[in-house]
């Protein structure tokens, strides 16, 4: 058996079979400065007596070996998730707080995806180009509100001075004011139309 500078019993005469230190080399002193990093993978070296990097196998004495680890380029921005916004349009007879007998029954929900930066919500059949058309609700204005997609993936609603106003989760929106929306928020327009916004992240 052979003894290394750290007093390990080694089975090999040149390098310690326990810690990898060179046998016959003077005992290493504890480093006083910052830890040395492996040039291959960047893992810290425990001290000069450590012959091989424990992370990748780099040989500190010969400067060879080791398996490079993938490293993201410095300053490279992380890929932001993309957000798609959908709007589900439903009849809500209780939108005003009390049952509305004029609200149409058995009208199926409709889903619209907001592809434009600015998406117009308004009454269908008026000649206005709409991304979210509302039919069977005379309380909805021709140009009622805008749903605006923001560059950061967010969504806002802006009431366009509509005749009957716009509400977000039951609270009135001031005309012209931009109100941020979150996934699951409800936007009330007209007499009985409820818009539910859904964020789809990919």
DRENLUM-141982 format. One record per atom (N, C-alpha, C, CB): residue in three letters; x, y, z. Coordinates in steps of 0.2 Angstrom, whole numbers, plus 5000, padded with zeros to 4 digits. Glycine has a CB too. Example, Ala and Ser with C-alpha at 12.3 -4.5 7.8 and 13.67 -1.06 7.14 Angstrom:
2
ALA506649725039
ALA506249785039
ALA506649845039
ALA505749785045
SER506449895035
SER506849955036
SER506450005039
SER507049975029
This chain:
202
UNK500449945000
UNK500050005000
UNK500450065000
UNK499550005006
UNK500250124997
UNK500550184997
UNK500150235001
UNK500750204990
UNK500550285003
UNK500150345007
UNK500250405003
UNK500450345014
UNK499650445002
UNK499650504998
UNK499750565003
UNK498950514995
UNK499850625001
UNK499950685005
UNK499350695010
UNK500050745001
UNK498750665009
UNK498250675013
UNK498150615018
UNK497550685009
UNK498650575018
UNK498650515022
UNK498150455020
UNK498550535029
UNK497950455014
UNK497550405012
UNK497950345010
UNK497050425006
UNK497650285011
UNK498050225009
UNK497850205002
UNK497850155014
UNK498350214997
UNK498250204990
UNK498450144988
UNK498550264986
UNK498150114983
UNK498350054980
UNK498750064974
UNK497750014977
UNK498850124972
UNK499350144966
UNK499850184968
UNK498950174960
UNK500450184965
UNK501050214968
UNK501150294965
UNK501650184966
UNK500750304960
UNK500850374957
UNK500350424959
UNK500850364949
UNK499650404958
UNK499150444961
UNK498750404966
UNK498750474955
UNK498450444971
UNK498050414976
UNK497450384973
UNK497950464982
UNK497350324974
UNK496750294972
UNK496050314976
UNK496750214972
UNK496150354981
UNK495650374985
UNK495450454983
UNK495750374992
UNK495950494983
UNK495750564981
UNK496050594975
UNK496050604987
UNK496550554972
UNK496850574966
UNK497450614966
UNK496350614961
UNK497650634972
UNK498250674973
UNK498850634971
UNK498350694981
UNK499350674969
UNK499950644966
UNK500350614973
UNK500450684962
UNK500650554972
UNK500950534978
UNK501750554977
UNK500950454979
UNK501950574982
UNK502650604982
UNK502650674981
UNK503050574976
UNK502150704980
UNK502050774979
UNK501950804986
UNK501450804974
UNK502150864987
UNK502050894994
UNK501350904995
UNK502450964994
UNK501150905002
UNK500450915004
UNK500250985002
UNK500350905011
UNK499650984999
UNK499351044997
UNK499151095003
UNK498751034992
UNK499251155002
UNK499051205007
UNK498351225005
UNK499451265008
UNK497951245010
UNK497251265008
UNK497251325004
UNK496851275015
UNK496951334999
UNK496951394995
UNK496751454999
UNK496551394989
UNK497051514998
UNK496851575002
UNK496451614998
UNK497451615004
UNK496451614991
UNK496051654987
UNK495451624985
UNK496451674981
UNK495051644979
UNK494451614977
UNK494651544974
UNK494151654972
UNK494151504975
UNK494151434972
UNK494351434965
UNK493551394974
UNK494751384963
UNK494951374956
UNK494351344952
UNK495551334955
UNK494151364946
UNK493551334943
UNK493851284937
UNK493151384940
UNK493551234936
UNK493751184931
UNK493651224924
UNK493251124931
UNK494151224920
UNK494151254913
UNK493651224908
UNK494851264910
UNK493451164910
UNK493051124905
UNK492251134907
UNK493151054905
UNK492051134913
UNK491351134915
UNK491251194920
UNK491151074918
UNK491751224923
UNK491651274928
UNK491451254935
UNK491051314925
UNK491551194936
UNK491451164943
UNK492051184948
UNK491351094944
UNK491951204954
UNK492451224958
UNK492951164960
UNK492251254965
UNK493551184960
UNK494051134962
UNK494151134970
UNK494751144958
UNK494251084973
UNK494251084980
UNK494951104983
UNK494151014983
UNK495451094979
UNK496151124980
UNK496651094976
UNK496251094988
UNK497251114976
UNK497751094972
UNK497951014972
UNK498451124973
UNK497750984977
UNK497850914978
UNK497350874973
UNK497750884985
UNK496750904971
UNK496250874967
UNK496550864960
UNK495550904968
UNK496650804958
UNK496950794951
UNK496450794946
UNK497350734951
UNK495850774947
UNK495250774942
UNK494650804944
UNK495150694940
UNK494350834940
UNK493650874941
UNK493150814943
UNK493450914936
UNK492850824948
UNK492250774950
UNK491650774945
UNK492050774957
UNK491550834942
UNK490950844938
UNK491050814931
UNK490750914938
UNK491650834928
UNK491750814921
UNK492350764920
UNK491750874917
UNK492750754925
UNK493350714924
UNK493950754921
UNK493150664919
UNK493950814920
UNK494550854918
UNK495150844922
UNK494350934918
UNK495750834919
UNK496350814922
UNK496750884923
UNK496850764918
UNK496750904930
UNK497050974931
UNK497750974930
UNK496950994938
UNK498150914930
UNK498850914930
UNK499050914922
UNK499150854933
UNK498650884918
UNK498850884911
UNK498450924907
UNK498750804908
UNK497850954910
UNK497451004906
UNK497050964901
UNK497851054903
UNK496950904901
UNK496550864896
UNK495950834899
UNK497050814892
UNK495550804894
UNK494950764896
UNK494450804898
UNK495150714902
UNK493950774901
UNK493350814903
UNK492850814897
UNK493450874906
UNK492150824899
UNK491650824895
UNK491350894895
UNK491050774895
UNK491350944890
UNK491151004891
UNK490351004892
UNK491251044885
UNK490151054897
UNK489451054898
UNK489151114894
UNK489351064906
UNK488551104892
UNK488151154888
UNK488051214893
UNK487551134885
UNK488251274890
UNK488151334894
UNK487851384890
UNK488851364897
UNK487251414892
UNK486951464888
UNK487351524887
UNK486251494892
UNK487351554881
UNK487751614880
UNK487651674885
UNK487651634872
UNK488151704886
UNK488151754891
UNK487651814888
UNK488851784893
UNK487251834892
UNK486751884890
UNK486251864886
UNK487151944887
UNK486151804884
UNK485651784880
UNK484951784884
UNK485751704877
UNK484451814881
UNK483851824885
UNK483451754884
UNK483351874882
UNK483151744890
UNK482751674890
UNK482051684886
UNK482451664897
UNK481851634882
UNK481351634878
UNK480651644882
UNK481251574874
UNK480351704881
UNK479751714884
UNK479151674882
UNK479551794884
UNK478751644886
UNK478151604883
UNK477651654879
UNK477851574889
UNK477451624874
UNK476951664870
UNK476251654873
UNK476951644863
UNK475851704873
UNK475151704876
UNK474651714870
UNK475051754881
UNK474151674870
UNK473651684865
UNK472951694869
UNK473451614860
UNK472651744867
UNK472051764871
UNK471351744867
UNK471951834873
UNK470951704871
UNK470251684868
UNK469751724872
UNK470151614868
UNK469151734869
UNK468651774872
UNK468051724871
UNK468551844869
UNK467751704876
UNK467051664876
UNK466451714877
UNK467151604881
UNK466051714872
UNK465451754873
UNK464851714875
UNK465351794866
UNK464551734880
UNK463951704883
UNK463351754884
UNK464151654889
UNK462751724884
UNK462151764887
UNK462151754894
UNK461551744883
UNK462151804898
UNK462051804905
UNK461451844907
UNK462751834909
UNK460851814908
UNK460251844910
UNK460251884916
UNK459651794910
UNK460751874921
UNK460851904927
UNK461351954927
UNK460951854933
UNK461651974921
UNK462152024921
UNK462052084925
UNK462352034914
UNK461452114924
UNK461252174928
UNK461152164935
UNK460752204924
UNK461152104938
UNK461052094945
UNK460352064946
UNK461052154949
UNK459952064941
UNK459252034942
UNK459052004935
UNK458652084944
UNK458751944935
UNK458551914929
UNK458251954924
UNK458051854931
UNK458451954918
UNK458251994912
UNK457751944908
UNK458752024908
UNK457151964908
UNK456651914904
UNK456751914897
UNK455951934906
UNK457151974894
UNK457251974887
UNK457851944884
UNK457252054885
UNK458251914889
UNK458851884887
UNK458651824883
UNK459351864893
UNK459051814877
UNK458851754873
UNK459051684877
UNK459251754866
UNK458651634876
UNK458851574879
UNK459151524874
UNK458151544883
UNK459551474877
UNK459751424872
UNK460251454867
UNK459251384869
UNK460551514868
UNK461051534863
UNK461751504865
UNK461051614863
UNK462051474860
UNK462651434862
UNK463251494863
UNK462851384857
UNK463651474867
UNK464251514868
UNK464751514862
UNK464751494874
UNK465051574861
UNK465451574855
UNK466151594857
UNK465251634850
UNK466751564854
UNK467351584856
UNK467751614850
UNK467751514858
UNK468051674852
UNK468451704847
UNK469151714849
UNK468151774846
UNK469651704845
UNK470351714846
UNK470551784844
UNK470851654843
UNK470951814849
UNK471151884847
UNK471751884843
UNK471251924854
UNK471751894837
UNK472351884832
UNK472651954831
UNK472151854826
UNK472252014832
UNK472452074830
UNK472752114837
UNK471852124828
UNK473152164836
UNK473352204842
UNK472752234845
UNK473852254840
UNK472352264841
UNK471652294844
UNK471052254841
UNK471652374842
UNK470652234845
UNK470152194843
UNK469452224845
UNK470152124847
UNK469052244840
UNK468452284842
UNK467852234844
UNK468252324835
UNK467552254849
UNK466952224852
UNK466352264850
UNK466952204859
UNK465852244847
UNK465252284845
UNK464652244842
UNK465452334840
UNK464152284841
UNK463552244839
UNK463552224832
UNK462952294840
UNK463452164831
UNK463452134824
UNK462952164819
UNK463352054824
UNK463152174813
UNK462652194808
UNK462652264807
UNK461952164809
UNK463152304809
UNK463052374808
UNK463652404803
UNK463252414815
UNK463952354800
UNK464452374795
UNK465152394798
UNK464252434791
UNK465252384804
UNK465852394807
UNK466252334807
UNK465752424815
UNK466952334806
UNK467352274806
UNK467452254813
UNK468052284802
UNK467252194815
UNK467252174822
UNK467652114823
UNK466552164825
UNK468052104828
UNK468452044829
UNK468052004834
UNK469152064832
UNK467652034838
UNK467152004843
UNK466452034842
UNK467352014851
UNK466052004837
UNK465452024836
UNK464951994841
UNK465152004829
UNK464452044843
UNK463952024848
UNK463252034844
UNK463952074854
UNK462851974844
UNK462251984841
UNK461651964846
UNK462151934835
UNK461051984845
UNK460451984849
UNK460552014856
UNK460351904850
UNK460952074856
UNK460952114862
UNK460952184859
UNK461552094866
UNK460352224859
UNK460352284857
UNK460652334862
UNK459652304856
UNK460852314868
UNK461152364872
UNK461952364871
UNK461152334879
UNK462152334866
UNK462852334864
UNK462952384858
UNK463152264861
UNK463452434859
UNK463552484854
UNK463852464848
UNK463952544857
UNK463852494843
UNK464152474836
UNK464952474837
UNK464052534831
UNK465252514841
UNK465952514843
UNK465952514850
UNK466352574840
UNK465852464854
UNK465752464861
UNK466352464865
UNK465352404863
UNK466852424863
UNK467452424867
UNK468052394863
UNK467352374874
UNK468652404865
UNK469252374862
UNK469552324867
UNK469752424860
UNK469752264865
UNK470252224868
UNK470952224865
UNK469952144868
UNK471452254869
UNK472052274866
UNK472552224869
UNK472252344868
UNK472952184864
UNK473452144866
UNK474152184867
UNK473552084861
UNK474452174873
UNK475052214874
UNK475652174872
UNK475152234881
UNK476252214870
UNK476852174868
UNK477152124873
UNK477352234866
UNK476952134879
UNK477252094885
UNK476752034886
UNK477352124891
UNK476252024881
UNK475751974882
UNK475151984886
UNK476151914885
UNK475152044889
UNK474552064893
UNK473952084889
UNK474752114898
UNK473352094892
UNK472752114888
UNK472452164892
UNK472352054887
UNK472152214889
UNK471752274892
UNK471152274889
UNK472152334892
UNK470652304892
UNK469952324889
UNK469952404890
UNK469352284892
UNK469652434884
UNK469552504884
UNK468852514882
UNK470052534880
UNK468452544886
UNK467752564884
UNK467752624879
UNK467252574890
UNK467352624874
UNK467352674869
UNK466752714869
UNK467352644861
UNK466652744875
UNK466152784877
UNK465452754875
UNK466252854874
UNK465352694876
UNK464752654874
UNK464152684878
UNK464852574875
UNK463552664875
UNK462952694878
UNK462752664884
UNK462352684873
UNK462952594885
UNK462752564891
UNK463352544896
UNK462352504890
UNK463952564894
UNK464552554898
UNK464752484897
UNK464352574905
UNK465352474901
UNK465752414901
UNK465952394908
UNK466352414896
UNK465852334910
UNK466052314917
UNK466552264917
UNK465452294921
UNK467052264922
UNK467552214922
UNK467452184929
UNK468252234922
UNK467252114929
UNK467052084936
UNK466552124940
UNK467752064940
UNK466052154936
UNK465552184940
UNK465652254941
UNK465352154946
UNK466252284940
UNK466452354941
UNK466452394935
UNK467152354945
UNK466152454935
UNK466152494929
UNK466852514927
UNK465652554930
UNK466952524920
UNK467552544917
UNK467452614915
UNK467752494911
UNK467852664916
UNK467752734914
UNK467852734907
UNK468252774918
UNK467452774903
UNK467652774896
UNK468352804894
UNK467152824892
UNK468652764890
UNK469352784888
UNK469852754892
UNK469352854887
UNK469752734898
UNK470252704903
UNK470452634901
UNK469952704910
UNK471052624901
UNK471352554900
UNK471352514906
UNK472052554897
UNK470952454906
UNK470952414912
UNK471252344911
UNK470152404915
UNK471752334915
UNK472152264913
UNK471652204915
UNK472752254918
UNK471752154911
UNK471352094912
UNK471752034913
UNK470952074905
UNK471551994917
UNK471851934919
UNK471451874917
UNK471951924927
UNK471851814916
UNK471551754914
UNK470951734918
UNK472051694914
UNK470351724915
UNK469751714919
UNK469251774921
UNK469851674925
UNK469551834919
UNK469151894921
UNK468451894916
UNK469551954920
UNK467951924919
UNK467351934915
UNK467252004913
UNK466751904919
UNK467052014907
UNK466852084904
UNK466152084902
UNK467352104898
UNK465752134906
UNK465052134904
UNK464952194899
UNK464652144910
UNK464552184894
UNK464352234889
UNK463652224887
UNK464852224882
UNK463352284886
UNK462652274884
UNK462152254889
UNK462552224878
UNK461552224888
UNK461052204893
UNK461252144896
UNK460452204889
UNK461552094892
UNK461552024895
UNK462151984892
UNK460951984894
UNK462652024889
UNK463251984886
UNK463851984891
UNK463352024879
UNK464051924892
UNK464651924896
UNK465251894892
UNK464551874902
UNK465851924892
UNK466451904889
UNK466951874894
UNK466751954885
UNK467151814893
UNK467651784898
UNK468251774894
UNK467351714901
UNK468751804897
UNK469451804893
UNK469851744896
UNK469851874894
UNK470151714891
UNK470551654893
UNK471351664890
UNK470251584890
UNK471851654894
UNK472551654892
UNK472751584891
UNK472951694897
UNK472951574885
UNK473251504883
UNK473951514881
UNK472851484876
UNK474351484886
UNK475151494886
UNK475451434882
UNK475451504893
UNK475851454877
UNK476251394874
UNK476951414874
UNK475951394867
